[in-house]
Amino acid sequence: MIIILMSIMAVVLVAMGILLWTKQTIFFSLIVENSQNKTFLQAFGIIFTVLGVLCLFVGFLNQLEWAITFLCIMLVISGIFSFLLAKKMQ
């Protein structure tokens, strides 16, 4: 069960990373388009893509402790991204 759930999460993380990294025009409707915001979106795109790849490895380990640790780390990074994006939207 852990393998299936982590695989689904890996697909979502990689898709989000690719959207942030390449299709930034979607997010520029929410924030101002400048070089600082482009690097912000590219950096988090790379981070989410790396998290997606790590998610596959953690899923194949099939250990509950590693999966919960990874989920906590992913939620903290996603929260930081959400907070910073909301701050840029003001």
C-alpha positions in Angstrom: 0.0 0.0 0.0 2.9 2.4 0.8 4.4 1.8 -2.7 1.1 2.7 -4.4 0.5 5.8 -2.4 4.1 7.0 -2.6 4.1 6.4 -6.4 0.9 8.5 -6.8 2.5 11.3 -4.7 5.7 11.1 -6.7 3.7 11.6 -9.9 2.0 14.7 -8.4 5.3 16.1 -7.1 7.1 15.7 -10.4 4.1 17.2 -12.3 4.0 20.2 -9.9 7.8 20.6 -10.3 7.6 20.6 -14.0 4.8 23.1 -14.0 6.8 25.4 -11.7 10.0 25.0 -13.6 8.7 25.3 -17.2 5.1 26.7 -17.3 5.6 29.7 -15.1 3.0 31.8 -17.0 0.3 30.1 -15.0 1.7 31.5 -11.7 2.5 34.9 -13.2 -1.2 35.6 -13.3 -1.0 35.6 -9.5 2.3 37.4 -8.9 4.4 40.0 -10.7 6.6 38.7 -13.5 10.2 39.7 -12.7 13.6 37.9 -12.5 13.3 37.3 -8.7 10.0 35.6 -9.0 11.2 33.5 -12.0 14.1 32.2 -9.9 11.8 31.6 -7.0 9.5 29.4 -9.1 12.4 27.6 -10.8 14.0 26.8 -7.5 10.9 25.3 -6.0 10.2 23.5 -9.3 13.6 21.8 -9.0 12.9 21.1 -5.3 9.6 19.5 -6.0 11.0 17.4 -8.8 13.8 16.1 -6.5 11.2 15.4 -3.9 9.2 13.4 -6.4 12.2 11.3 -7.3 13.0 10.8 -3.6 9.4 9.8 -3.1 9.8 6.9 -5.4 12.9 5.7 -3.6 11.1 6.0 -0.2 8.1 4.1 -1.6 10.2 1.2 -2.8 11.9 1.0 0.6 8.3 0.1 1.9 9.0 1.2 5.5 6.5 3.2 7.4 9.0 5.2 9.4 10.8 6.5 6.2 7.5 7.2 4.6 6.2 9.3 7.5 9.5 11.1 7.8 9.4 11.9 4.1 5.8 13.1 4.3 6.7 15.5 7.2 9.6 16.9 5.2 7.5 17.3 2.1 4.7 19.0 4.0 7.1 21.5 5.6 8.6 22.4 2.2 5.1 22.7 0.6 4.1 24.9 3.5 7.1 27.1 3.0 6.3 27.4 -0.7 2.7 28.2 0.0 3.6 30.9 2.6 6.2 32.5 0.3 3.8 32.5 -2.7 1.0 34.0 -0.6 3.5 36.7 0.6 4.4 37.5 -3.0 0.7 37.8 -4.0 0.1 40.8 -1.7 
